[in-house]
């Protein structure tokens, strides 16, 4: 028993190091001077840390607007995905819906399609949507919200379905006997009980929307005022040579909101992920 636990702990430490090393190298490169970044003998440390990369990133024109756009898109995706996935999970769990098994299977299939394979069809779809609703068409943040919402909902619904199913039906019956309507039960009883699952899905939705580059590059074509934060890093790539110090500094700054979000929801995150596995 002790030996197996020691092996498991050792494996966990090794995996954690392997996962954390790219993050460490990114932060290290952000503080390295240009000479060390261009050196043919890279070292996992620096003796002359510098903030030049961060200064170049913070002087990019429109950086504040990029940040607000990313925050707006990610926030909208999180809120809408939580609301819609929760209601969908309740419907799929508490109601007898014809073809429910097919719907659940479609949710799984939707996760198997590569994002790259859908980019071009989604581009033409957003162009058509823009003709009817300009706020959700190309060059508008609404197009990014719609697309990220479409990719976030299947996984969120599948995860929350397990949490909703874990709530005993007898609890709803007791609430009904006490005079509570179904709507009141859903929002005042069921919603707080599945809070860990909501936290887990919100983290995944936020990361997916915040770190997006492909859709932001594809759908925001010419409206520079609607570009998101990853596009700010693109200016440091050039045919003459990439500014890796600024690129790594920008990537480091982009991880800060994600870390803050993790800190705010960490208490419920682990139980949310474990509950989704059990469900």
C-alpha positions as CSV (number, residue, x, y, z in Angstrom):
1,X,0.0,0.0,0.0
2,X,2.8,2.4,1.0
3,X,4.8,1.5,-2.1
4,X,1.9,2.0,-4.5
5,X,1.2,5.4,-2.8
6,X,4.8,6.4,-3.2
7,X,4.8,5.4,-6.9
8,X,1.6,7.4,-7.4
9,X,3.0,10.4,-5.7
10,X,6.2,10.2,-7.7
11,X,4.3,9.9,-10.9
12,X,2.1,12.9,-9.9
13,X,5.2,15.0,-9.2
14,X,6.8,14.1,-12.5
15,X,3.7,14.9,-14.5
16,X,3.3,18.2,-12.6
17,X,6.9,19.1,-13.5
18,X,6.4,18.2,-17.1
19,X,3.2,20.3,-17.3
20,X,4.6,23.3,-15.4
21,X,7.9,23.4,-17.3
22,X,6.5,25.2,-20.5
23,X,4.9,27.8,-18.2
24,X,8.2,28.3,-16.4
25,X,10.1,28.6,-19.6
26,X,7.6,31.2,-20.9
27,X,7.9,33.3,-17.8
28,X,11.7,32.9,-17.8
29,X,12.0,33.9,-21.5
30,X,9.8,37.0,-20.7
31,X,12.5,38.2,-18.3
32,X,15.6,37.2,-20.4
33,X,17.6,39.9,-22.2
34,X,17.7,39.7,-26.0
35,X,21.2,38.3,-26.0
36,X,20.2,35.3,-24.0
37,X,17.1,34.6,-26.1
38,X,19.2,34.6,-29.2
39,X,21.9,32.4,-27.7
40,X,22.6,29.0,-29.2
41,X,23.2,27.7,-25.6
42,X,19.8,28.2,-23.8
43,X,19.9,27.9,-20.1
44,X,17.0,27.4,-17.7
45,X,17.9,30.5,-15.7
46,X,19.0,34.1,-16.3
47,X,21.6,36.2,-14.4
48,X,20.4,39.5,-15.9
49,X,16.6,39.7,-15.7
50,X,15.0,42.6,-17.6
51,X,11.5,44.1,-18.1
52,X,12.2,45.3,-21.6
53,X,9.8,42.7,-23.1
54,X,7.0,43.9,-20.8
55,X,7.6,47.5,-21.7
56,X,7.3,46.8,-25.4
57,X,4.1,44.9,-24.9
58,X,2.5,47.6,-22.8
59,X,3.3,50.2,-25.4
60,X,1.3,48.5,-28.1
61,X,-1.3,50.8,-29.5
62,X,-4.8,49.9,-28.4
63,X,-3.7,47.3,-25.8
64,X,-6.3,48.4,-23.3
65,X,-9.1,48.0,-25.9
66,X,-7.8,44.5,-26.8
67,X,-7.9,43.6,-23.2
68,X,-11.5,44.9,-22.7
69,X,-12.7,43.1,-25.9
70,X,-11.2,39.8,-24.6
71,X,-12.8,40.3,-21.2
72,X,-16.1,41.1,-22.8
73,X,-16.1,38.1,-25.0
74,X,-15.0,35.7,-22.3
75,X,-17.4,37.1,-19.8
76,X,-20.3,36.9,-22.1
77,X,-19.4,33.3,-23.1
78,X,-19.1,32.2,-19.4
79,X,-22.5,33.7,-18.4
80,X,-24.4,32.5,-21.4
81,X,-22.9,29.1,-21.4
82,X,-23.7,28.6,-17.7
83,X,-27.3,29.7,-18.1
84,X,-28.0,27.7,-21.2
85,X,-26.1,24.6,-20.2
86,X,-27.8,24.5,-16.8
87,X,-31.3,24.8,-18.3
88,X,-30.4,22.2,-21.0
89,X,-29.0,19.8,-18.4
90,X,-32.2,20.1,-16.3
91,X,-34.3,19.5,-19.4
92,X,-32.3,16.4,-20.4
93,X,-32.3,15.0,-16.9
94,X,-35.7,15.9,-15.4
95,X,-37.9,15.6,-18.4
96,X,-38.8,12.7,-20.7
97,X,-37.7,14.0,-24.0
98,X,-38.1,12.0,-27.2
99,X,-34.7,11.3,-28.7
100,X,-32.8,12.2,-25.5
101,X,-30.2,9.5,-26.1
102,X,-29.6,10.9,-29.6
103,X,-29.2,14.4,-28.3
104,X,-26.6,13.2,-25.7
105,X,-24.8,11.3,-28.4
106,X,-24.7,14.4,-30.6
107,X,-23.2,16.4,-27.7
108,X,-20.3,13.9,-27.6
109,X,-19.9,13.9,-31.4
110,X,-19.7,17.7,-31.4
111,X,-16.6,17.5,-29.2
112,X,-14.8,15.2,-31.7
113,X,-14.8,17.5,-34.7
114,X,-11.5,19.5,-35.0
115,X,-11.9,23.2,-34.7
116,X,-9.8,23.8,-37.8
117,X,-12.2,21.8,-39.9
118,X,-15.1,24.1,-38.9
119,X,-13.3,27.4,-39.3
120,X,-14.1,28.0,-43.0
121,X,-17.8,26.9,-42.8
122,X,-18.2,29.1,-39.7
123,X,-16.7,32.0,-41.6
124,X,-19.4,31.8,-44.3
125,X,-22.1,31.2,-41.7
126,X,-21.1,34.3,-39.7
127,X,-21.1,36.3,-43.0
128,X,-24.7,35.2,-43.6
129,X,-25.7,35.9,-40.0
130,X,-24.2,39.4,-40.3
131,X,-26.6,40.2,-43.1
132,X,-29.6,39.6,-40.8
133,X,-28.0,40.6,-37.5
134,X,-24.9,42.8,-38.0
135,X,-24.0,42.7,-34.3
136,X,-23.2,39.0,-34.7
137,X,-21.5,39.1,-38.1
138,X,-18.0,39.4,-39.2
139,X,-15.8,42.2,-37.6
140,X,-18.1,42.2,-34.5
141,X,-17.5,40.7,-31.1
142,X,-20.9,39.0,-31.3
143,X,-19.5,36.6,-33.9
144,X,-16.8,35.4,-31.4
145,X,-19.4,35.1,-28.6
146,X,-21.6,32.9,-30.8
147,X,-18.9,30.6,-32.0
148,X,-17.3,30.1,-28.5
149,X,-20.7,29.5,-27.1
150,X,-21.4,26.8,-29.7
151,X,-18.1,25.1,-28.7
152,X,-18.5,25.5,-25.0
153,X,-22.1,24.3,-24.6
154,X,-21.8,20.6,-25.5
155,X,-19.1,19.9,-22.9
156,X,-20.8,22.1,-20.3
157,X,-24.2,20.4,-20.8
158,X,-22.6,16.9,-20.5
159,X,-20.8,17.9,-17.3
160,X,-23.8,19.5,-15.6
161,X,-26.0,16.7,-16.6
162,X,-24.1,14.5,-14.1
163,X,-24.6,17.0,-11.3
164,X,-28.3,17.5,-12.0
165,X,-28.8,13.7,-12.1
166,X,-27.1,13.4,-8.7
167,X,-29.7,15.5,-7.0
168,X,-32.4,13.1,-5.7
169,X,-35.9,13.3,-7.2
170,X,-37.3,13.0,-3.7
171,X,-35.9,16.5,-3.0
172,X,-38.0,18.0,-5.7
173,X,-41.0,16.1,-4.5
174,X,-40.5,17.4,-1.0
175,X,-40.2,20.9,-2.3
176,X,-43.4,20.5,-4.3
177,X,-45.2,19.3,-1.2
178,X,-44.0,22.5,0.6
179,X,-45.6,24.6,-2.1
180,X,-42.6,25.4,-4.2
181,X,-43.1,25.6,-8.0
182,X,-40.8,23.9,-10.4
183,X,-39.2,27.2,-11.4
184,X,-38.6,28.0,-7.8
185,X,-37.1,24.6,-7.1
186,X,-34.8,24.9,-10.1
187,X,-33.4,28.3,-9.2
188,X,-33.5,28.3,-5.4
189,X,-32.7,24.6,-4.7
190,X,-31.2,22.9,-7.7
191,X,-29.0,25.7,-8.9
192,X,-27.0,26.1,-5.6
193,X,-26.6,22.3,-5.3
194,X,-24.9,22.1,-8.8
195,X,-22.6,25.2,-8.1
196,X,-19.4,23.1,-8.2
197,X,-20.3,21.9,-11.6
198,X,-21.1,25.4,-12.7
199,X,-17.7,26.5,-11.5
200,X,-15.9,23.8,-13.4
201,X,-17.7,24.5,-16.7
202,X,-17.1,28.3,-16.2
203,X,-13.4,27.8,-16.0
204,X,-13.3,25.7,-19.2
205,X,-15.4,28.2,-21.0
206,X,-13.4,31.2,-19.9
207,X,-10.0,29.6,-20.9
208,X,-11.4,28.6,-24.3
209,X,-12.6,32.1,-25.1
210,X,-9.8,34.0,-23.5
211,X,-7.0,32.2,-25.2
212,X,-8.6,32.0,-28.7
213,X,-6.5,33.2,-31.6
214,X,-7.9,31.2,-34.6
215,X,-11.4,32.6,-34.5
216,X,-10.3,36.1,-33.6
217,X,-8.0,36.1,-36.5
218,X,-10.6,34.7,-38.9
219,X,-13.7,36.6,-38.0
220,X,-12.3,40.1,-37.0
221,X,-10.9,41.0,-40.4
222,X,-10.5,44.7,-40.6
223,X,-12.2,46.2,-37.5
224,X,-9.1,46.7,-35.4
225,X,-11.1,48.3,-32.6
226,X,-12.8,44.8,-32.1
227,X,-9.6,42.8,-32.0
228,X,-8.9,40.7,-28.9
229,X,-5.8,40.4,-26.7
230,X,-4.0,37.6,-28.6
231,X,-3.9,39.8,-31.7
232,X,-1.8,42.3,-29.8
233,X,1.0,39.7,-29.6
234,X,0.8,39.2,-33.4
235,X,2.6,42.5,-34.0
236,X,5.8,41.0,-32.6
237,X,6.0,38.4,-35.4
238,X,7.7,39.6,-38.6
239,X,9.6,38.2,-41.5
240,X,12.7,40.0,-40.3
241,X,12.6,38.1,-37.0
242,X,10.3,37.5,-34.1
243,X,10.6,39.5,-30.9
244,X,10.5,36.5,-28.6
245,X,11.0,38.5,-25.4
246,X,7.9,40.6,-26.1
247,X,6.0,37.5,-27.3
248,X,6.7,35.7,-24.1
249,X,6.0,38.8,-22.0
250,X,2.7,39.2,-23.7
251,X,1.8,35.5,-23.2
252,X,2.8,35.9,-19.5
253,X,0.5,38.9,-19.1
254,X,-2.3,37.0,-20.8
255,X,-2.2,34.2,-18.2
256,X,-2.7,36.6,-15.2
257,X,-6.5,36.9,-15.7
258,X,-6.8,33.2,-16.0
259,X,-4.8,32.7,-12.8
260,X,-7.0,35.3,-11.0
261,X,-10.1,33.4,-12.2
262,X,-8.7,30.2,-10.9
263,X,-8.0,31.7,-7.5
264,X,-11.5,33.0,-7.2
265,X,-13.1,29.7,-8.0
266,X,-10.5,27.2,-6.7
267,X,-12.6,26.1,-3.7
268,X,-15.3,24.6,-6.0
269,X,-13.2,23.7,-9.0
270,X,-11.8,20.4,-7.7
271,X,-15.1,19.1,-6.4
272,X,-16.7,20.2,-9.7
273,X,-14.3,18.3,-11.8
274,X,-14.5,15.2,-9.6
275,X,-18.3,15.4,-9.7
276,X,-18.3,15.5,-13.4
277,X,-16.2,12.4,-13.6
278,X,-18.5,10.6,-11.3
279,X,-21.5,11.8,-13.2
